[in-house]
Amino acid sequence: MSQHEPHLLLQPAPMLRQGMNTPRAMLDVWLALLPATLAGIWFFGLGALLVLLASMAGALATEWAFTPASRRRAAIGDNSALLTGLLLGLTLPPGLPLWMAFLGAAVAIGIGKVIWGGLGHNLFNPALVGRAFLLGTFPIAMTTWAPSGGPFWEIPPSLLALPFQSPAYDALSSATPLGLMKFEQQGTALPELLLGNTGGCIGETSGALLLLGGLFLLLRRDFDWRIPAGIFLAAATFSALLSLTGDGYPGPLFTLLSGGMLLGALFMATDPVTSPLTPRGAWIFGLGTGFLVVLIRVFGGFPEGMMYAILLMNAATPLIDRYTQPRVFGRGGGRDRGEQTS
């Protein structure tokens, strides 16, 4: 007797499944970051590659150490720790001692992700947690910039400094476009900002390649477009208003193309775990981040403010989600019919 297929199939949710999963999403970000990463290695040489490798090694080692043996393969295989290490490495100076890059990545995973319960539970962007730790602990090393365009195979002596020893820097150092603008009122040509042949962190100098990577993620629908749109709109508007005062403030194009604006807006602020879930919340998050970036850059002590702006808005995300949730179907004004007639 043959067994026929039932006319009614019952199965648990979700009924609709899509091909996108965590490893696939992480791989998309990897591919989007690849052009800017290669450009950073090309401009800053072998030392930049070693800093990136040290950062990724610190992230993987910490993920492995704090993950139970039964779940290590899945935790490492989802590519999230490796991506955190890459993102952190791209926000570091190319001459940073390797042990600092490793330690920063360990803090990014340990304090930025593990103590919150793992992937999907963290309140703050882990890579920025690691960078904030390094900037607060080693401010001189984090604000000393190696010049671009030197011999590719030359390794800066500061990279090989022993742990907790003062690194030896070359006599020749470079300033970032933001530093030149803030402390010397000296601008940088827009073509240089687009191409990336300037001082700065490893992955933030080439505006054109970062925009190309962001466009790839947008076409793949890997992030909510409202967040970077809000950041760019608020930052451009605020900087334009300040520049109209005639006090030497940078204009909108310089603001958008310099520093960590593009890297942060396209690859960090759009983290779905640490950003709002609702469309209105995404606009609030983006506009708030863009406003804070310019506010910190212009009136703060540091020339850059992207990291602090994103972390502050990460902290506000639960509150934004709470007050931007859509109205429950069948309810009006926050009370149901029984409450209104009681």
N, C-alpha and C positions, 0 to 999 in steps of 0.2 A: 504494500500500500504506500503510494507516494505521499509525501508531506507537502502541502501547498503553503505558499507564503500567506501570512495573515493579511486581511484587508485593512487592518488598522495597526500601525506601528507606533509604539510609545517609547519615547526616549527623553532623558533629562535635558534641560537647557545647558548650553545655548543651542538653539535649533539651527542657526546659521553660523557657519564657520568660515573664516578667511585665512588666507595663507600667511598673513603677517603674524609673527610671534616675536618674543624678546630677542633671540639670537639674530633674526632677520632684521629687526629694527636697529640693533646695534651695528650690524654689518653695513646697513645703509649709511649710518653716521660715519663709520670708518671710511667708506668710499668717498663720502662728501668731504671729509677732512684730508684725504690723501693728497690732493694738489697743493694745498697750503702747507701741509707737513713737508712734502718734498721740497717746496720752495724755501721753507725755513732751513732745512738741512743744506740746501744749495748755497744760500746766502751766508750762513754762519758756520758751515763746515762740519767736520767730523765731531767736534765737541757738542754741537746741538744734537746729533744723533745719539751720542752717549748719554746726554741728559734725558732724552726721551726714553731710552732703553732702561735707564736706572729708575725712572718714574714708573714705567710699566712693570718692572720687576718688583718694586716695592708694593704695588697694588696687588699683583698676583700672589706674592708671598703672604701678604696679610690676609687676603681672601682664603687662601689655603689653610693658614694657621687657625683661623677662627671659625671655619666651617666644619661641622661633623663629618667624619670619614664617609658616612653613607651618602652624603649630599655633595661631596667635593667635586665630583665629575660634572654634575649638573650646574653647580655654582660657577665653576671655571668655564664650562662650555657655553654659558649664555653670553659671554664676551663683555659683560658689564664692567667687571673689574679692569680688564684690559683697556676698555674705552675710557674709564675714569683715569687710569694712569696716563693715557695719551693726552686727554684733555688737560690734565694738570701739567704735563710736560710742555704742552704748547703755550702755557701761560707763564713759563719760567724763563729767566735770562739764560742765554746760551753759555755763559761762563759760570753758572752756579755749580758749586761742588757736588759731586755725584752722590755723596752720602746724604746731603740735604734733600736732593730730589727723591731719593729712596725713602727717607724719613717722612717727607711731606705726603708721599703716596700712601704710606702706611697709616698716617693720621687720616687721610681722606677716606680710606676704606674702614678703618677701625672706629673712628669717631663720627665720620660723615655718613656711614651706612650701617655697619654691624650693630652698634649699640642701639639703633632705632628698630632693629628687628630684621634687617636685611633688605634686599632689593624690593622697592615698592613701598617701603614704610618710612623712609627718611624724609625729614622736613626740609633740609637744606641740600643744595647741590654738593655732592661729595668732593668733586674736584676743587670747588671754590673753598670748601672747608679746609682742605689741605693747603691751598695757597694762602688763605688768611692766617693759618698757623705759621707758615714759613715767613710771611711778611712781618708778623708780630714778633717772631722769635729771632729771625736773622735779617733785620731791615737793611743792613749795609749790603749784604750779599744779594738781596732781592732787588736792590736798586742800583747795582753796578752793571753796566751794559758793555758787552763786547762789540767792537765794530764789525759791520758786515763787509763782505767782499775780500776777506783775507785768504791766505792759502788754505785750501780745503782740508788738507791732511794735518794741519797744525792744531795741536790740542792745547787750549789755554791751561797754564799751570794751576789755576784756581780749581779746575775740575778734579784734580787728583789730591786735593788737600785732605789730610787725615781728619777723622771726626773730632769736632770740638776744638780744632786748631784754626787759627786765623788764615784764610786762604791768601795766596800771593797773586795779586792781579797785575796784568801788564800795565806799564806806564800809560799806554794809549788806551783811552776808553771812549765810549760813544754816548751821546745823549739821545733820548727818544724825541720824536716830534712833539709829544705832549710836554715833555720837560723843557724843550727849547721854547715852546710857546708860553708856558706858564712863568718861567724864571728869567727868560731873556727876551720875551716878546718877539721871537723869531719864528716865522712860519716855515712850512715845508711844502714844496710844490706838489700839487695834486697827482701828477703822473708818478712821482716817487711813492706816494701813499698807495696808489693802485698797484704798482708793480711790486713793491715790498723791499726795495733796496735802502732800508733805513734801519736805525737802531730800534731795539724793542725786544719783546718776548719772542720766542721762537716761532710761534704760529700766528701772530697777530699782525704782521707787517704787510702782507700781500692782500689788499682789499679786493682786488679783482677775483682772485682765486677763492677767497672766502665767500664772496657773492655767488660765484659759480657753484660752490658746494651747497650753499643755502638754497639756490634754485633747484638743485637736484633733490634735496629733501622736500621742498615744497611740491614738486611734481610727484614725488612718491607719497605725498600726504603723511609725512612722518611727524609734522608738528602743526600746531594751530597758527595759521598765518597772522592772526590778530595780534599775537604777542610781539613779534619783530616789527610789525607795522605800527603798533602803538609806541614802541621804543623809538623808532626812527622819527615818527611824527612829533612826539613830545620833545625829543632832543633837538630836532631841527628847528622847531618853533621857538623853544626857550633860547637856544643859542642865537637865532636870528634876532629876537627881541633884545638880547644883551648886546649884540654887535651894533645895533642901531644907536646905542648910547654913545658910541664913539670913544669908549675907554680902552680899546684895543682887545676886546674879547674876540675869540675865533668865530668864524662864520659857520653856517650849517654844514657845508661840504667837508670842511676840515674836521668838524666835530664827529661826523658820521664815519669818516674814513680813517681816523687816527686812533691809536691805542687799541684797547680791547673791545671797542664798540661792536664791530661786526662779529668777532668770535663769540662774544658774550650774548649778543642778541639772537644770533642764528643757531648756536650750538649749546648754550648753557641755560639761558632764560627759558628756552622752549622745552626743557626737560619735563615730560608729562607728569612725573611723580611730584615735582616741587612747584608746579605752576597750577593755576586754577583750572577747573574742569568746564566751567560754563563760558559761553561766548562773551557775556558782559564782564565776567570775571577776568577773562583774557585781556580785554581792552583795558580794564582798570590796572591789571598787573603790568601791561606793557607801557601805558602812559606814566604810571608811577615810577617804573624803572628808568625810562628815558629822562624824566624830570630830575630824578635823584642823581643820575650820572652827570648831567651838566652842573647841577648844584654843587656836587662834591668836587668836580674838576675845577670849577671857577673859584669857589669860596673855601674849599678845604685845603688842608696842608699838603696832600698828595696831588700830583698832576692827573692821576687816573682815579676813576670812581666806579667802574663797571662792576667790580667784584662786590663792593659794599652795597651797591644799589640792588643787585640781584639777591644777595643774602637778606637784605632788609625786606624785600618784597616776598621772598620765600617765607619769612616769618609771618607775613600778613596773609599768606595764601589761605590758611584755614578760615580766617575771618571773612575773606573775600568770597570763598565758596559758600559760607553760611548765609551771607546776605544777598547772594546773586542766584540762589537756587530758583528755578522756575516754579510757579504756583502749582500746587497739586491739583490734578483734574477733579472737578466737582466741588472745589472749595473756593470761597470768595472772601477777600479781605482778611485772610488769616483765620476765619471762623466758619464752621459749617452751619447748616440751617438750624440744627437743634440748638447750637449756642446762641444764634441770633434771636431765636424766638423764646428763649428761656428767660 
